[in-house]
Amino acid sequence: MNTSRTGFISYLTLGVLLILRFGAPASIAQEQTGGGVQQMMSPEEFRAAGLNKLSPEERQKLDAWLQGYRETTEKTTEKKVKRSFFKFGEPNLSRVDGSFGGLKGRTLIKLEDGTVWKQANSDDHYGPSPVDHPGAEVVHTGFGYKMRIQGVPEFYVNPAPTH
């Protein structure tokens, strides 16, 4: 029973952290990488996840695992971004992997080259492109990454970690 509870708590914590990671700006996410799970969550979130029931040794093991997961995710994203953007301003041309359902505020867009992008401005809302597997272009500008999808006005995106 104790083992399954610990496993459940670990998966629950991972889910919460992934939600926080995808919803947090890059600067906040980088600040979080140095701290443990207890520093990353509010006291209410920590208790609600049941993490207050873990022993200090169990919490330390969870923190070590999360740190390794963060490093792996960040390295994977960095490799894909470096591979996609050889020079500042050089476009990355690809196609949307599947149909593009439009921008809804927190849209994730997977391209056929394997990169995944998250809509940066949650206020941008556009309808779907009338084309299946529309052409897509990502350009690294001085203000961040801009994406252009066939049939949709350009919008800002951020690299998203892939699983």
Secondary structure, 3 states (H helix, E strand, C coil): CHHHHHHHHHHHHHHHHHHHHHHCCHHHHHHHCCCCHHHHCCHHHHHHCCHHHCCHHHHHHHHHHHHHHHHHHHHHHHHHHHHHCCCCCCCEEEEECCCCCCECCCCEEEECCCCEEEECCCCCCECCCCCCCCEEEEEEECCEEEEEECCEEEEEEEECCCC
